[in-house]
Amino acid sequence: MDETHRGRITKDGIRIYEDADFAGMRAAGRVAAQILDEVAPLVVPGVETAELDAFIERRVTELGATSATIGYKGYRHASCISVNHVVCHGIPGGKKLKDGDILNIDVTVILDGWFGDTSRMYVAGKLSRKAERLLQVTHDSLMIGIDMVKPGNTFGDIGHAIQTYVEAQRMSVVRDFCGHGLGRVFHAPPNVLHYGREGTGPVLEEGMFFTIEPMVNLGRPETKVLADDWTAVTRDKSLSAQFEHSIGVTATGCEIFTLSPAGRFHPTWGA
């Protein structure tokens, strides 16, 4: 069987990968996570987001991988860098970070044909109390969603767990963007919603690979995309945060492919 098309497809169009495929995803995920570890010391007031992206692009190459985003639908950068009220898909450029800025850096690499996709939050300088709470709730919502991943549960169970937790903290879950299947391709079924009802959606099966990447706003959930056709911002200009892992469903739960090798997935850890 062609490597690109190995495994079966469910009735919902979701590819079921084989046991051997976990190694490829593990290696790709580790490269992406390592790069996000390495960029952390560079996130300081006064740095341009383009400088961070240039470092990421260089490290992708040095680690034997390829950027999945350079050339994707015309995108020209090795990362998306989303600052403060930018929800996702922020384009690196000449803007300098200010003290207290929070930012999400999202990196996807291709290693030996496998896609490693992850993002996490950073802070330039001193973290404000309200931003710190937003980051913690967003991080915890991701882990709560991941806790729901095991064969027999549904994708609706994941979304419901995330939404219930976030809204109990009086924050909102973005509905305009979602997680996605991946593996030998960047984006594939299913759409992984970060809200929903228990027991709905496709049933999780061993061998499914996908991302969970909740975006959480301090204000309302509505977003808008700017004229560059990439940058998504909160409509009410409230702060937004996001954390993302790539995971694979195992016989008893799941494996996180994009764990931080240095234990720096949360910006206040390992500092």
Residue pairs with C-beta under 8 A, 6 or more apart in sequence:
3 113
3 184
4 113
4 184
6 17
6 18
6 21
7 15
7 16
7 17
7 18
7 21
7 207
8 15
8 16
9 15
9 16
10 16
10 202
10 205
12 189
12 190
12 202
13 189
13 190
14 181
14 188
14 189
14 190
14 202
14 205
14 208
15 181
15 183
15 188
15 189
15 208
15 209
16 205
16 206
16 207
16 208
17 25
17 183
17 207
17 208
17 209
17 248
18 207
19 207
21 114
21 183
21 207
21 209
22 248
22 255
24 111
24 112
24 113
24 114
25 114
25 115
25 116
25 183
25 209
25 246
25 248
25 257
26 255
26 257
27 111
27 112
27 114
27 116
28 65
28 109
28 110
28 111
28 112
28 114
28 115
28 116
28 257
29 116
29 117
29 118
29 246
29 256
29 257
29 258
29 259
30 116
30 257
30 258
30 259
30 261
31 60
31 63
31 64
31 65
31 109
31 111
31 116
32 107
32 108
32 109
32 116
32 117
32 118
32 246
32 258
33 116
33 118
33 258
33 259
33 260
33 261
33 265
34 63
34 261
34 262
35 56
35 59
35 60
35 63
35 107
35 109
36 105
36 107
36 118
36 119
36 120
36 260
36 264
37 260
37 261
37 262
37 264
38 55
38 59
39 52
39 55
39 56
39 59
39 105
39 122
40 122
40 264
40 267
42 51
42 52
42 55
43 52
43 97
43 103
43 105
43 122
43 123
43 124
44 97
44 124
44 125
45 96
45 97
45 98
45 99
45 101
45 124
45 125
46 96
46 97
47 96
47 97
47 124
48 92
48 93
48 94
48 95
48 96
48 97
49 81
49 83
49 90
49 92
49 93
49 95
49 97
49 103
50 92
50 93
50 94
52 79
52 81
52 92
52 105
53 77
53 78
53 79
53 81
53 92
56 78
56 79
56 105
56 107
57 67
57 70
57 77
57 78
57 79
60 66
60 67
60 78
60 107
60 109
63 109
64 111
65 109
65 110
65 111
65 116
66 109
66 110
66 111
67 78
67 108
67 109
67 110
68 108
68 109
68 110
68 115
68 117
68 186
69 75
69 77
69 78
69 79
69 80
69 107
69 108
70 76
70 77
70 78
72 186
75 230
77 91
77 92
78 107
79 92
79 105
79 106
79 107
80 88
80 89
80 90
80 91
80 92
80 104
80 105
80 106
80 119
80 230
81 90
81 91
81 92
81 103
81 104
81 105
81 106
82 88
82 89
82 90
82 103
82 104
82 106
82 231
82 240
82 242
83 90
83 95
83 97
83 101
83 102
83 103
84 101
84 102
84 103
84 239
84 240
85 233
85 234
85 237
85 238
85 239
85 240
86 104
86 231
86 232
86 233
86 240
87 174
87 176
87 177
87 215
87 217
87 223
87 232
87 233
87 234
87 240
87 242
88 104
88 106
88 177
88 215
88 232
88 242
89 225
89 230
89 231
89 232
90 103
90 104
90 230
90 231
91 228
91 230
91 231
97 103
97 124
97 125
98 124
98 125
99 124
99 125
99 126
100 123
100 124
100 125
100 126
100 127
100 128
100 131
101 123
101 124
101 125
102 121
102 122
102 123
102 124
102 127
102 131
102 134
102 135
102 239
102 241
103 121
103 122
103 123
103 124
104 119
104 120
104 121
104 122
104 241
104 242
104 243
105 119
105 120
105 122
106 117
106 118
106 119
106 242
106 244
107 117
107 118
107 119
108 115
108 116
108 117
108 118
108 186
109 115
109 116
110 116
113 184
114 183
114 184
115 182
115 183
115 184
115 185
115 186
115 246
116 246
116 257
116 258
117 182
117 186
117 211
117 244
117 246
117 258
118 244
118 245
118 246
118 258
119 213
119 242
119 243
119 244
120 243
120 244
120 260
120 264
120 265
120 266
120 267
121 135
121 138
121 139
121 241
121 242
121 243
121 266
121 267
122 267
123 131
123 135
123 267
127 135
127 267
127 268
130 218
130 239
131 239
131 241
132 268
133 169
134 171
134 216
134 218
134 239
134 240
134 241
135 241
135 266
135 267
135 268
137 165
137 166
137 169
137 171
137 216
138 166
138 214
138 215
138 216
138 241
138 242
138 243
139 243
139 265
139 266
140 165
141 162
141 165
141 166
141 173
141 194
141 214
141 216
142 162
142 212
142 213
142 214
142 243
142 244
142 245
144 161
144 162
144 165
145 158
145 159
145 161
145 162
145 194
145 212
145 214
146 212
146 245
146 247
146 254
146 256
147 161
148 157
148 158
148 161
149 158
149 204
149 212
149 247
149 249
149 253
149 254
150 204
150 249
150 252
150 253
150 254
151 203
151 204
151 205
151 206
151 249
151 251
152 203
152 204
153 203
153 204
154 198
154 199
154 200
154 201
154 202
154 203
154 204
155 190
155 192
155 193
155 196
155 200
155 201
155 202
155 204
156 193
156 196
156 197
156 198
156 199
156 200
156 201
157 198
157 199
158 192
158 193
158 194
158 196
158 212
159 192
159 193
159 194
159 195
159 196
159 197
159 201
160 195
160 196
160 197
160 198
162 173
162 194
162 195
162 212
162 214
163 173
163 194
163 195
163 196
166 172
166 173
166 214
166 216
167 173
171 216
171 217
171 218
172 216
172 217
172 219
172 220
172 221
173 194
173 195
173 214
173 215
173 216
173 217
173 221
174 194
174 214
174 215
174 216
174 217
174 221
174 223
174 240
175 193
175 194
175 195
175 221
176 222
176 223
176 232
177 213
177 215
177 223
177 232
178 191
178 192
178 193
178 194
178 213
179 191
179 192
179 193
179 194
179 210
179 211
179 212
179 213
179 244
180 187
180 188
180 189
180 190
180 191
180 192
180 210
180 211
181 187
181 188
181 189
181 190
181 192
181 208
181 209
181 210
182 188
182 209
182 210
182 211
182 246
183 209
190 201
190 202
190 210
192 210
192 211
192 212
192 213
193 201
194 212
194 213
194 214
194 215
204 249
205 249
206 249
206 250
206 251
207 248
207 249
208 248
208 249
209 246
209 247
209 248
209 249
209 257
210 246
210 247
211 244
211 245
211 246
211 247
212 244
212 245
212 247
213 242
213 243
213 244
213 245
214 242
214 243
215 240
215 241
215 242
216 240
216 241
216 242
217 234
217 236
217 238
217 239
217 240
218 238
218 239
218 240
219 234
219 236
219 237
219 238
219 239
220 234
220 235
220 236
220 238
222 234
222 235
222 236
223 232
223 233
223 234
223 235
224 232
224 233
224 235
225 231
225 232
226 232
226 233
233 240
234 240
243 265
244 258
245 256
245 257
245 258
245 259
246 256
246 257
246 258
247 254
247 255
247 256
247 257
248 254
248 255
248 257
259 265
262 270
263 269
263 270
264 270
